[in-house]
Amino acid sequence: MRTVLVVLFDDVQSLDVTGPVEVFHGAGTARPGTYDIRTATLHGAPVRTSSGLTLVPDLSLRDLAGAPAPDTLLVPGGQGARRPDPGLVDWLRAHGPRARRLVSVCTGAILLAEAGLLDGRRATTHWAYCDTLAHDHPDIEVDPDPIYVRDGHVSTSAGVTAGIDLALALVEEDLGRDTALTVARHLVVFLRRPGNQAQFSAQLAAQTARREPLREVQQYITEHPGDDLGVESLAARAGFSPRHFARAFQAETGTTPGRYVDRVRLEHARRLLEDTADGVEEISRACGYGTPEAMRRAFVKALGTAPAEYRRRFRPAPAGLAG
């Protein structure tokens, strides 16, 4: 039986709590007797989440003095994490190192940082607070890109739903891939994202261009990743000179045409690997890579894994829990 202790506080983000809890609960349903999930506040009192929900904890953190350390200590984020309670920070500083796994979701990383538990480690948090975390805690190597980072026994995740991805990875570590995929299917999480996947898709990471011709080019890239998407071809479609197009595209979207095309092609290739039985050679042509080797290089550079391994890890889940 693995104990999962979830720390609660006023103005916590409710989905930071319930997302991972549902993952561990689902795993415990699939494999009874594997997880004992408990929630606790500093003094045992109910808390109000940032969305107005009231959460009633199982116990007080103060009552845990002398109790066995939890297997997993999970610290969610939310507005309350950005205004840390000194008493909670002190408790984390004293008890956090005892947990076998220390986990944060979203801006819960700020609480861990305030307790000194991320010093000398690589970590992430919600994209909107990565700069703040790096500025306030220069001893932490803040990586703003991935959806979660695992550094030894400490794991930090990006904003909100990324906590589900991290919890699934922890379940896979504990109980195996089949159980994790069963839970993912039960939660209708169609894509179990690897930790080094970027927090943003290409379309979200880039701004939408103001001018209609450039917006149309963005849409065309998304719908035709296998076409000739070089600067000259895209500039002709927009009615600009190549030089003017490249400058205007970067000015209005915040990224170069080449980088935008690369991210769209990678996302399209991932979806085809996840959702179809098409061969790697066929997918590489459909996504504009031309050759399987070119696609392999793109995957290794961006995701740290080859297409065949990516498909193996993210194949459709087996039959799972009843709804």
C-alpha positions as CSV (number, residue, x, y, z in Angstrom):
1,M,0.0,0.0,0.0
2,R,1.5,3.3,-1.1
3,T,0.4,6.4,0.8
4,V,-0.3,9.5,-1.3
5,L,-0.6,12.7,0.9
6,V,-2.0,15.7,-0.9
7,V,-1.5,19.1,0.8
8,L,-4.4,21.5,0.8
9,F,-4.5,25.3,1.5
10,D,-6.9,28.2,0.8
11,D,-7.1,29.3,-2.8
12,V,-5.7,26.0,-4.1
13,Q,-6.4,25.2,-7.7
14,S,-9.1,22.5,-7.5
15,L,-8.0,20.6,-10.7
16,D,-4.4,20.5,-9.4
17,V,-5.8,18.4,-6.5
18,T,-8.6,16.3,-8.2
19,G,-6.7,15.5,-11.4
20,P,-3.9,13.5,-9.8
21,V,-6.2,12.2,-7.1
22,E,-8.5,10.7,-9.8
23,V,-5.4,9.1,-11.4
24,F,-4.3,7.4,-8.2
25,H,-7.8,6.4,-7.3
26,G,-8.3,4.9,-10.7
27,A,-5.1,2.9,-10.3
28,G,-6.3,1.7,-6.9
29,T,-9.6,0.6,-8.4
30,A,-7.8,-1.3,-11.2
31,R,-5.3,-2.7,-8.7
32,P,-7.0,-2.8,-5.3
33,G,-4.8,-2.2,-2.2
34,T,-2.1,-0.2,-4.1
35,Y,-2.8,3.4,-3.0
36,D,-4.0,5.0,0.2
37,I,-4.9,8.7,-0.7
38,R,-5.2,11.3,2.0
39,T,-5.6,15.0,2.1
40,A,-4.4,17.3,4.8
41,T,-4.4,21.0,5.7
42,L,-2.0,22.7,8.1
43,H,-4.6,22.8,11.0
44,G,-7.2,20.3,9.7
45,A,-9.7,22.9,8.7
46,P,-11.6,22.9,5.4
47,V,-10.3,25.2,2.6
48,R,-11.9,27.1,-0.2
49,T,-10.4,26.6,-3.7
50,S,-9.7,29.5,-6.1
51,S,-12.9,28.5,-8.0
52,G,-15.1,28.6,-4.8
53,L,-15.3,24.9,-4.0
54,T,-14.9,23.8,-0.4
55,L,-12.5,20.9,0.3
56,V,-12.7,19.0,3.6
57,P,-9.3,17.4,4.5
58,D,-8.9,14.0,6.0
59,L,-6.6,15.2,8.7
60,S,-4.2,17.9,9.9
61,L,-0.6,18.1,8.9
62,R,0.2,18.9,12.5
63,D,-1.2,15.5,13.5
64,L,1.3,13.7,11.3
65,A,4.2,14.4,13.6
66,G,5.9,11.1,14.2
67,A,3.8,9.3,11.6
68,P,5.6,7.3,8.8
69,A,6.6,9.4,5.9
70,P,4.2,9.3,2.9
71,D,5.3,7.4,-0.2
72,T,4.3,10.4,-2.4
73,L,3.8,13.9,-1.0
74,L,1.9,16.0,-3.6
75,V,1.8,19.8,-3.4
76,P,-0.7,21.5,-5.7
77,G,-0.7,25.0,-6.9
78,G,-3.1,27.9,-7.2
79,Q,-3.4,31.5,-6.0
80,G,-2.6,30.3,-2.4
81,A,0.7,28.9,-3.5
82,R,1.7,32.3,-4.8
83,R,1.1,33.7,-1.4
84,P,2.8,31.0,0.7
85,D,1.7,30.4,4.3
86,P,4.9,30.5,6.3
87,G,3.6,27.7,8.5
88,L,3.0,25.5,5.5
89,V,6.4,26.3,4.1
90,D,8.0,25.4,7.4
91,W,6.1,22.1,7.5
92,L,7.3,21.3,3.9
93,R,10.9,22.2,4.8
94,A,10.8,19.8,7.8
95,H,8.8,16.9,6.3
96,G,9.3,17.1,2.5
97,P,12.7,15.4,2.4
98,R,11.3,12.4,4.2
99,A,8.9,11.5,1.4
100,R,10.0,8.9,-1.1
101,R,8.6,11.1,-3.9
102,L,8.1,14.8,-3.7
103,V,5.7,16.1,-6.3
104,S,4.3,19.5,-7.3
105,V,1.6,20.5,-9.7
106,C,1.6,23.9,-11.4
107,T,2.7,26.7,-9.0
108,G,3.0,24.2,-6.2
109,A,6.7,24.4,-7.3
110,I,6.8,27.8,-5.7
111,L,5.9,26.3,-2.3
112,L,8.7,23.7,-2.7
113,A,11.1,26.4,-3.8
114,E,10.2,28.5,-0.7
115,A,11.0,25.5,1.4
116,G,14.4,25.1,-0.2
117,L,13.4,21.7,-1.7
118,L,14.2,22.5,-5.3
119,D,17.7,24.1,-4.8
120,G,20.2,22.6,-7.2
121,R,17.5,20.8,-9.1
122,R,15.9,21.2,-12.6
123,A,12.2,22.0,-12.3
124,T,9.2,23.5,-14.1
125,T,5.9,25.2,-13.3
126,H,3.1,26.9,-15.1
127,W,4.5,28.8,-18.1
128,A,3.2,32.1,-16.7
129,Y,5.3,31.7,-13.6
130,C,8.6,30.2,-14.8
131,D,10.3,33.6,-15.1
132,T,9.2,34.5,-11.5
133,L,10.4,31.1,-10.2
134,A,13.8,31.5,-11.9
135,H,14.2,35.1,-10.7
136,D,13.2,34.5,-7.1
137,H,15.2,31.2,-6.8
138,P,18.4,31.4,-8.9
139,D,19.6,28.1,-7.5
140,I,16.9,26.3,-9.4
141,E,17.4,25.3,-13.0
142,V,13.9,26.3,-14.3
143,D,12.9,24.8,-17.6
144,P,9.8,26.5,-19.0
145,D,9.2,24.1,-21.9
146,P,8.3,20.6,-20.7
147,I,5.0,19.6,-19.1
148,Y,6.8,17.9,-16.3
149,V,10.3,17.4,-15.1
150,R,11.7,14.5,-12.9
151,D,14.9,15.1,-11.1
152,G,15.7,12.3,-8.7
153,H,12.9,11.8,-6.2
154,V,11.5,15.3,-6.9
155,S,9.0,15.8,-9.8
156,T,7.4,19.1,-10.9
157,S,4.8,19.7,-13.5
158,A,3.5,22.5,-15.6
159,G,0.0,24.1,-15.3
160,V,-3.1,22.3,-14.1
161,T,-3.8,19.3,-16.4
162,A,-0.1,18.5,-16.6
163,G,-0.5,17.1,-13.1
164,I,-2.6,14.3,-14.6
165,D,0.2,13.5,-17.0
166,L,2.8,13.4,-14.2
167,A,0.5,11.3,-12.0
168,L,0.1,8.8,-14.9
169,A,3.8,8.6,-15.2
170,L,4.1,7.8,-11.4
171,V,1.5,5.1,-11.7
172,E,3.3,3.6,-14.6
173,E,6.5,3.6,-12.5
174,D,4.7,1.9,-9.6
175,L,2.3,-0.5,-11.3
176,G,3.4,-0.8,-15.0
177,R,2.3,0.7,-18.3
178,D,-0.8,-1.4,-18.7
179,T,-2.3,0.0,-15.5
180,A,-1.4,3.5,-16.4
181,L,-3.0,3.2,-19.8
182,T,-6.1,1.6,-18.3
183,V,-6.5,4.7,-16.0
184,A,-5.8,7.0,-19.0
185,R,-8.6,5.4,-21.0
186,H,-11.0,5.6,-18.0
187,L,-10.3,9.3,-17.7
188,V,-10.7,9.8,-21.4
189,V,-7.1,11.0,-21.7
190,F,-6.6,10.1,-25.3
191,L,-3.0,11.3,-25.3
192,R,-0.6,10.4,-22.5
193,R,2.0,13.1,-23.1
194,P,5.7,12.5,-22.5
195,G,7.2,14.8,-19.9
196,N,9.5,16.5,-22.4
197,Q,6.5,17.5,-24.6
198,A,6.2,21.3,-24.8
199,Q,3.6,23.0,-22.7
200,F,2.2,24.6,-25.9
201,S,1.2,23.3,-29.3
202,A,2.6,25.2,-32.2
203,Q,-0.7,27.0,-32.6
204,L,-0.8,28.0,-29.0
205,A,2.8,28.8,-28.7
206,A,2.7,31.2,-31.6
207,Q,0.5,34.3,-31.7
208,T,-2.2,34.5,-34.3
209,A,-1.1,37.0,-37.0
210,R,-3.0,40.2,-37.3
211,R,-3.0,40.4,-41.1
212,E,-5.4,38.1,-42.9
213,P,-2.8,36.8,-45.5
214,L,-0.5,35.7,-42.7
215,R,-3.4,34.1,-40.7
216,E,-4.4,32.2,-43.9
217,V,-0.8,31.0,-44.2
218,Q,-0.8,29.7,-40.6
219,Q,-4.0,27.8,-41.3
220,Y,-2.6,26.4,-44.6
221,I,0.5,25.1,-42.8
222,T,-1.7,23.3,-40.3
223,E,-3.9,21.7,-42.9
224,H,-1.1,20.8,-45.4
225,P,2.0,19.8,-43.4
226,G,3.2,17.6,-46.3
227,D,3.3,20.4,-48.9
228,D,6.3,22.6,-49.8
229,L,6.3,25.0,-46.9
230,G,9.5,26.8,-47.6
231,V,9.7,30.6,-47.1
232,E,9.5,31.3,-50.9
233,S,6.4,29.1,-51.3
234,L,4.6,30.5,-48.2
235,A,5.5,34.1,-49.2
236,A,4.0,33.6,-52.7
237,R,0.8,32.3,-51.0
238,A,0.6,35.4,-48.8
239,G,1.5,37.7,-51.7
240,F,4.7,39.0,-50.1
241,S,8.3,38.9,-51.1
242,P,10.2,36.2,-49.2
243,R,12.2,38.8,-47.2
244,H,9.2,40.8,-46.2
245,F,7.2,37.6,-45.4
246,A,9.8,36.2,-43.1
247,R,10.1,39.5,-41.2
248,A,6.3,40.0,-41.0
249,F,5.6,36.4,-39.9
250,Q,8.1,36.6,-37.1
251,A,6.9,40.0,-36.0
252,E,3.3,39.0,-35.8
253,T,3.6,35.4,-34.5
254,G,6.7,35.6,-32.4
255,T,8.5,32.8,-34.2
256,T,10.1,32.2,-37.6
257,P,8.2,30.5,-40.4
258,G,10.7,27.6,-40.3
259,R,10.2,26.9,-36.5
260,Y,6.4,27.2,-36.9
261,V,6.5,24.6,-39.7
262,D,8.7,22.3,-37.7
263,R,6.4,22.3,-34.7
264,V,3.3,21.7,-36.9
265,R,4.9,18.8,-38.7
266,L,6.0,17.2,-35.5
267,E,2.6,17.5,-33.9
268,H,0.9,16.0,-37.0
269,A,3.4,13.1,-37.1
270,R,2.7,12.4,-33.4
271,R,-1.0,12.3,-34.0
272,L,-0.6,9.9,-36.9
273,L,1.7,7.6,-34.9
274,E,-0.8,7.6,-32.0
275,D,-4.0,7.2,-34.0
276,T,-3.2,5.3,-37.2
277,A,-1.4,2.1,-38.3
278,D,0.4,3.9,-41.1
279,G,4.1,3.0,-41.5
280,V,6.9,5.4,-40.5
281,E,7.8,5.9,-44.1
282,E,4.3,6.9,-45.1
283,I,3.9,9.2,-42.1
284,S,7.3,10.9,-42.9
285,R,6.1,11.7,-46.4
286,A,2.6,12.9,-45.2
287,C,4.2,15.3,-42.7
288,G,6.7,16.8,-45.1
289,Y,9.9,15.1,-43.8
290,G,10.5,13.2,-47.0
291,T,12.4,10.4,-45.4
292,P,12.1,8.3,-42.2
293,E,15.6,9.4,-41.1
294,A,14.6,13.1,-41.3
295,M,11.6,12.4,-39.1
296,R,13.6,10.4,-36.7
297,R,16.1,13.2,-36.3
298,A,13.2,15.7,-35.6
299,F,11.7,13.4,-33.0
300,V,15.0,12.7,-31.2
301,K,15.8,16.4,-31.1
302,A,12.4,17.5,-29.8
303,L,11.2,14.6,-27.8
304,G,14.3,12.6,-27.0
305,T,12.9,9.4,-28.6
306,A,12.6,7.9,-32.0
307,P,9.2,7.5,-33.8
308,A,9.0,3.8,-33.3
309,E,9.6,4.0,-29.6
310,Y,7.1,6.9,-29.4
311,R,4.4,4.8,-31.0
312,R,5.2,1.8,-28.7
313,R,4.8,4.0,-25.6
314,F,1.6,5.7,-26.7
315,R,-0.3,3.0,-28.4
316,P,-4.1,2.8,-27.7
317,A,-4.9,1.7,-24.2
318,P,-6.3,-1.8,-23.5
319,A,-9.8,-2.3,-22.2
320,G,-10.0,-0.6,-18.8
321,L,-12.2,0.4,-16.0
322,A,-16.0,0.7,-16.3
323,G,-17.3,4.2,-16.4
